[in-house]
Amino acid sequence: MEIYLDAFLKALTGTLDYTWKSIIFQVTWYKNYFWGLVTISLVVWLLEIVFPWRKDQSIFRKDFWLDGFYMFFNFFIFTIVISGIYKMLEVLFGQMGISASSLSILDTSGWPVWAELLVFFVLLDFVQWFTHVCLHKFPVLWRFHQVHHSVKEMGFAAHLRYHWMENLFYKPLKTFGVMLLGGFEPEQAYIVHFAAIAIGHLNHANIKLTYGPLKFLFNNPVMHLYHHSYVLPKGSYGVNFGISLSLWDYIFRTNYIPEDSGEIPLGYPGDERMPKGFWKQLVYGFKKP
């Protein structure tokens, strides 16, 4: 038991220390995830202000500050809290003989850095797309995902408005994806990290972008708006599940873009029952529907 407690405390204090050092600029700028998130958020928000898609939408849209708090809660506060648990599980799996190399199906050693980053990006994006589909398909998971879909006006900060339980669904599957690469996580993984944040922010932003022919490869605000549509195609549990890449939706035929006015109601039937405050949303999903 002592080994688990030691691992828990070291991971918790280590993550807290790294986050604090990031805030006070003691972490290299390209690995500073705190100020990186702040910078990307400000840039995308400025684009929303200068080039608004829905021109009647306020700069400080509905739930702007709530979604802003979610950004920092999910990316930093929850990460600090849960880091010790993940480390304990890592120790447990190690004692069971389960390691990254035991699940490896692809050896990328010797590959060019750009190729390693590309494989890393595509594999993780597919894992997240699959997880996202599950969040919509299975009612027990959908209950938690409803927090994200209770957004009624879309903006960049809605990207990271999601129930903390989603971290517990995404993280293990993403870790599993990395293990398939032999535990490979390139030194330049921060590039993938910041690219994913930027794409996710843009997908939720009040900006009209489609990327031309690249819309079949990259997710975009027009496509993702219909993922949040109140009205879905008959018999569908969701559309446009892409995170960074739209490719998976076109391959598995879950793509749906009937028009591009941007003037559609958002949410889901019954969203009026979603609590308005953060603390009540924090426990939402555990109560009986």
matplotlib code that plots the C-alpha trace (Angstrom):
import matplotlib.pyplot as plt

x = [0.0, 2.9, 4.1, 0.7, 0.5, 4.0, 3.1, -0.1, 1.6, 4.5, 2.2, -0.2, 2.6, 4.5, 1.5, 0.7, 4.2, 4.4, 1.1, 2.3, 5.6, 3.7, 1.6, 4.7, 6.5, 9.1, 8.2, 9.6, 7.1, 6.4, 5.6, 3.7, 0.2, -1.4, -0.4, -0.7, -4.4, -4.8, -3.1, -5.1, -8.3, -7.6, -6.7, -9.8, -12.0, -10.6, -11.5, -15.0, -15.2, -13.8, -15.5, -18.7, -20.7, -23.9, -23.7, -26.5, -24.7, -23.1, -19.3, -20.0, -22.5, -24.8, -22.7, -19.4, -18.0, -19.2, -17.5, -14.4, -14.2, -14.8, -11.7, -9.4, -11.2, -11.0, -7.5, -5.7, -7.7, -9.1, -5.8, -4.0, -6.7, -6.7, -3.0, -2.3, -5.0, -3.6, -0.1, -1.4, -3.0, 0.3, 2.1, -0.6, -0.4, 3.4, 3.1, 0.8, 3.3, 1.3, 3.6, 3.5, 5.7, 3.4, 0.6, 2.8, 1.8, 3.8, 7.5, 8.1, 11.7, 13.9, 11.0, 11.3, 9.8, 7.1, 5.9, 5.9, 3.8, 1.4, 0.8, 0.5, -2.1, -4.2, -4.3, -5.3, -7.9, -9.5, -9.6, -11.3, -13.8, -14.7, -15.0, -17.2, -19.5, -19.9, -20.8, -23.8, -24.7, -24.9, -27.5, -25.3, -22.5, -24.8, -26.1, -22.6, -22.1, -25.3, -23.4, -21.4, -24.5, -26.5, -24.7, -27.3, -25.0, -21.8, -18.4, -14.7, -14.9, -17.7, -14.9, -13.9, -17.2, -17.8, -18.5, -15.4, -16.4, -15.5, -11.9, -12.2, -13.6, -11.2, -7.9, -7.7, -8.6, -6.0, -3.4, -4.3, -3.8, -0.3, 0.5, -0.3, 2.6, 4.8, 4.3, 5.6, 4.8, 7.1, 9.2, 7.4, 3.9, 3.2, 2.7, -0.2, -1.5, -1.7, -3.0, -5.9, -6.7, -6.7, -8.8, -11.3, -11.6, -12.2, -14.8, -16.9, -16.2, -18.7, -16.7, -17.8, -15.0, -15.3, -11.7, -12.8, -11.8, -10.0, -13.4, -13.3, -10.2, -10.5, -13.5, -14.8, -17.3, -20.1, -19.8, -19.6, -22.5, -24.7, -23.2, -24.8, -28.1, -31.3, -32.9, -31.1, -31.9, -34.7, -33.4, -30.0, -28.2, -25.8, -23.9, -20.5, -18.5, -15.1, -12.7, -9.9, -10.5, -13.8, -12.3, -13.9, -17.4, -17.1, -15.7, -18.3, -21.1, -22.0, -21.5, -24.4, -24.4, -27.8, -27.1, -24.7, -26.7, -25.6, -29.1, -30.2, -31.4, -28.8, -29.1, -31.2, -34.8, -35.0, -32.1, -34.2, -33.7, -29.9, -28.8, -27.5, -24.6, -21.3, -21.5, -24.9, -23.6, -20.6, -22.8, -25.2, -25.3, -25.2, -28.8, -31.6, -33.1]
y = [0.0, 2.3, 2.2, 3.3, 6.2, 7.3, 7.2, 9.1, 11.9, 12.3, 12.6, 15.0, 17.3, 17.0, 18.0, 20.9, 22.2, 22.0, 23.9, 26.6, 27.0, 27.3, 30.1, 32.0, 31.5, 29.0, 26.5, 26.7, 28.7, 25.9, 23.4, 25.9, 24.5, 27.1, 30.2, 28.3, 27.7, 31.4, 32.6, 30.3, 31.3, 35.0, 34.7, 32.7, 35.0, 38.0, 36.3, 35.8, 39.5, 40.7, 38.1, 36.9, 34.3, 34.9, 38.7, 39.1, 37.0, 38.9, 39.0, 37.7, 35.1, 33.1, 31.0, 32.7, 32.8, 29.4, 27.8, 29.8, 28.3, 24.9, 25.4, 25.8, 23.3, 20.4, 21.2, 22.0, 21.7, 18.2, 17.1, 17.9, 16.1, 12.9, 12.7, 10.7, 8.1, 7.6, 7.1, 4.5, 2.6, 2.7, 1.2, -1.5, -2.5, -2.6, -5.1, -7.1, -7.2, -5.0, -2.4, -0.2, -2.5, -5.5, -4.1, -2.5, -3.2, -0.6, 0.3, 3.9, 4.1, 5.5, 7.3, 11.0, 13.2, 14.5, 11.0, 10.0, 13.1, 12.4, 8.8, 10.0, 12.7, 10.5, 7.5, 9.7, 11.5, 8.2, 7.0, 10.3, 10.0, 6.5, 7.6, 10.5, 8.1, 6.0, 9.1, 9.6, 5.9, 4.6, 6.3, 5.9, 7.8, 10.3, 11.5, 12.9, 14.2, 16.2, 18.9, 19.7, 19.6, 22.0, 24.9, 27.2, 29.7, 28.5, 30.0, 29.0, 28.2, 25.7, 23.4, 22.5, 22.7, 19.0, 16.9, 15.8, 12.1, 12.5, 12.7, 9.2, 7.9, 9.6, 9.3, 5.4, 5.0, 7.6, 5.9, 2.6, 4.2, 5.4, 1.9, 0.5, 2.6, 0.9, 3.7, 6.2, 9.8, 12.0, 14.7, 17.2, 16.0, 19.5, 20.4, 17.9, 19.1, 22.8, 21.9, 19.9, 22.9, 25.4, 23.1, 22.4, 26.1, 27.0, 24.2, 25.8, 29.4, 31.9, 31.9, 30.6, 28.3, 25.3, 25.0, 24.2, 20.7, 20.2, 20.0, 16.3, 16.0, 18.6, 19.3, 22.8, 25.2, 24.7, 20.9, 20.9, 23.3, 20.5, 18.2, 20.4, 20.8, 20.4, 18.6, 15.6, 13.3, 10.9, 7.8, 9.3, 9.4, 12.0, 13.3, 14.8, 13.3, 14.4, 16.0, 17.4, 15.3, 15.1, 12.1, 9.5, 10.9, 10.7, 7.2, 5.9, 8.0, 10.0, 13.3, 15.7, 19.3, 20.3, 24.0, 26.6, 29.6, 29.0, 29.9, 26.7, 25.9, 24.1, 21.6, 18.5, 17.5, 17.9, 20.3, 22.6, 20.2, 20.8, 22.8, 26.2, 26.4, 24.6, 22.8, 21.2, 20.2, 18.7, 15.9, 15.8, 12.4, 10.4, 11.1, 8.8, 10.3]
z = [0.0, 0.8, -2.8, -4.1, -1.6, -2.5, -6.2, -5.6, -3.6, -6.0, -9.0, -7.3, -6.0, -9.3, -11.4, -9.0, -9.1, -12.9, -13.3, -10.9, -12.7, -15.9, -14.5, -13.3, -16.6, -15.3, -18.0, -21.6, -23.7, -26.2, -23.3, -21.3, -21.6, -19.2, -21.2, -24.4, -23.7, -22.8, -25.9, -28.3, -26.5, -26.9, -30.6, -31.5, -29.4, -31.3, -34.6, -33.2, -32.5, -35.8, -38.1, -36.3, -38.2, -36.1, -36.0, -33.5, -30.9, -28.1, -27.6, -24.1, -25.2, -22.9, -20.4, -21.6, -18.1, -17.1, -20.2, -19.5, -16.0, -17.4, -19.6, -16.7, -14.5, -16.9, -18.2, -15.0, -11.7, -12.5, -14.0, -10.7, -8.7, -10.8, -11.6, -8.5, -9.3, -12.8, -11.3, -8.9, -11.8, -13.7, -10.8, -10.5, -14.1, -13.9, -11.0, -13.2, -16.0, -18.3, -19.9, -23.0, -24.9, -24.2, -26.4, -29.1, -32.7, -34.4, -34.0, -35.0, -33.9, -36.7, -38.4, -39.2, -36.5, -38.8, -39.5, -35.8, -35.0, -37.9, -36.7, -33.1, -34.1, -36.4, -33.9, -31.0, -33.0, -34.1, -30.5, -29.5, -32.4, -31.3, -27.6, -28.7, -30.7, -27.5, -25.4, -27.7, -28.4, -24.8, -22.5, -19.3, -21.0, -22.8, -19.3, -18.7, -22.2, -22.0, -20.0, -23.2, -25.4, -23.1, -24.7, -26.3, -28.0, -29.5, -28.9, -28.5, -24.8, -25.3, -26.6, -23.1, -21.4, -20.5, -17.4, -15.5, -16.0, -19.7, -18.7, -17.2, -20.5, -22.9, -20.9, -20.6, -24.3, -25.3, -23.1, -24.8, -28.2, -27.1, -25.8, -29.3, -30.4, -27.8, -25.4, -27.9, -27.2, -29.2, -27.5, -29.8, -28.7, -27.6, -31.3, -31.4, -28.1, -29.2, -32.7, -31.1, -28.8, -31.7, -34.0, -31.2, -30.3, -33.9, -34.3, -31.5, -32.4, -33.9, -37.1, -40.5, -41.8, -44.1, -45.4, -49.0, -50.2, -46.8, -45.2, -45.9, -43.8, -41.0, -38.8, -39.0, -37.3, -39.9, -39.6, -35.8, -35.3, -36.6, -34.1, -31.5, -33.4, -31.3, -34.2, -35.6, -38.6, -37.8, -36.0, -35.4, -32.0, -33.4, -36.4, -37.1, -34.2, -35.5, -33.0, -35.1, -38.2, -40.2, -42.1, -39.8, -40.2, -44.0, -43.8, -41.5, -43.0, -39.9, -41.7, -42.0, -43.2, -44.7, -44.9, -43.5, -42.3, -38.7, -37.5, -35.9, -32.3, -30.2, -27.4, -27.1, -26.1, -22.3, -22.0, -19.9, -17.0, -17.0, -13.9, -14.8, -12.3, -12.3, -9.0, -9.8, -13.3, -11.5, -10.1, -13.0, -14.6, -11.4, -10.6, -11.9, -15.2]

ax = plt.figure().add_subplot(projection="3d")
ax.plot(x, y, z, "-o")
ax.set_aspect("equal")
plt.show()
